[in-house]
Amino acid sequence: MLGKRTGSRHIAVVLLMCLFWYVISSSNNVIGKMVLNEFPFPMTVTLVQLCSITLYSGPFFNLWRIRKYQDIPRPYYYRLIVPLALGKLLASVTSHISLWKVPVSYAHTVKATMPLFTVVLTRMFFGEKQPTLVYLSLLPIITGVGIATVTEISFDMMGLISALISTMGFSMQNIFSKKVLKDTNIHHLRLLHLLGKLSLFIFLPLWLYMDSFAVFRHTAIKNLDYRVIALLFADGVLNWLQNIIAFSVLSLVTPLTYAVASASKRIFVIAVSLLILGNPVTWVNCVGMTLAILGVLCYNRAKQITRGREQPTLPLSQTSHVKYSPLEQPTDPYYRGSVNGKLSNGLHRTPGNSLLANGSGMPSGTATRLLFV
């Protein structure tokens, strides 16, 4: 009876968190589109979001007692952390450009191509081949995005290219952040904070040169249009909350369940944006969107099936591989690949094995899906 009650409570918590995630993500996209319609400065919107990550994360993560990371060796920092921050910056800017140029529904349809970029990039960088079933699952994604592109009434080439670059950037970050998390034992939310701070530091001079003068001459800023300012503030807060809640969901469910929930979230965002923003669509366009989302679900199912046959590996260094396989003991997954207290790249792990100070854990293989959603 107690086990059944605990299981029901867990399901209720997951459903409630998913509801919050869907509502916040939809609100973030709708508000972001409204801001860019009245305040067409995607670089400034990116700056606001990076400032939100930088300003809010430190105090709240300390309040939540999330463990702090140890010093990262300087050569490793420049070799992986800095490129990751640059990738996050590029992906964020192009994501806002696509949101500015095309409807939210179409931008999210294009983002459904992330599995395609993941397959191509892992093959390029790690030489990882996928089973035939996985390749076949990409066909409905490509077909659906193609149909949506051809039938998109508000099509814009810059918006399409920006959405594709953004999707590729987020996919690349998801791939390489796994290596960073395994090598350094940094907490996933601390890595998000670190990348946000570094991206802001890199981006600020560029923003001052390219956007600042035009922004300060814009009527919304000159006349202190509180509506636009409030929308900018809300967009930054919602973007930060979306990342936090997404990882909270991920910590409670299996990777496949999370993938299904993420695809469902994309459907929810598209539906809400069509309802609230009212951009015109045809029924063929809706068919393309639906086919692309179903393709994402097929891809995740194909990965789940093939994972049971052969465990995939991800290289952590030039000479070693660590297999992603579930542990029987409730050990922190970030310590997998360590031997006698030493990680595969020579870094020493820190005492304790909890992700948070209160000892909460996460399922295997889920360590990076939040960072870039």
NORHU-V202707 format. One line per field, one symbol per residue. ss: DSSP state (a for helix, b for strand, c for the rest). phi: phi as a letter, one per 30 degrees, with the letter a starting at -180 (. if undefined). A space follows every 50 residues. Layout:
BEGIN
ss: ???
phi: ???
END
This chain:
BEGIN
ss: caaaaaaaaaaaaaaaaaaaaaaaaaaaaaaaaaaaaacccaaaaaaaaa aaaaaaaaaaaaaccbcccccccaaaaaaaaaaaaaaaaaaaaaaaaaaa accaaaaaaaaccaaaaaaaaaaaaacccccaaaaaaaaaaaaaaaaaaa acccccaaaaaaaaaaaaaaaaaaaaaaaaaaaacccaaaaaaaaaaaaa aaaaaaaaaacaaaaaacaaaacccaaaaaaaaaaaaaaaaaaaaaaaaa ccccaaaaaaaaaaaaaaaaaaaaaaacccccaaaaaaaaaaaaaaaaaa aaaaaaaaacccbbbcccccbbbcccccccccaaacccbccbcccccbcc cccccbccccccccccccccccc
phi: .ddddddddddddddddddedddddddddddedddddcbdbdddddeddd dddddddeddddddidddcddceeededdbddeddddddddddddddddd dbdeddeddddddeeddddddddddcidccdeeddddddddddddddddd cddcdbdddddddddddddddddddddddddddciddedddedddddddd dddedddedccdddddddddddchdddddddddddddddddedddedddd dcbdeddddddddddddddddddddddiddbcdddddddddddddddddd dddddddddbddbbdcadbbbbddbdcdcdceddcdjcbhibddcjdddc dibcdcddidbbddicdbddebb
END
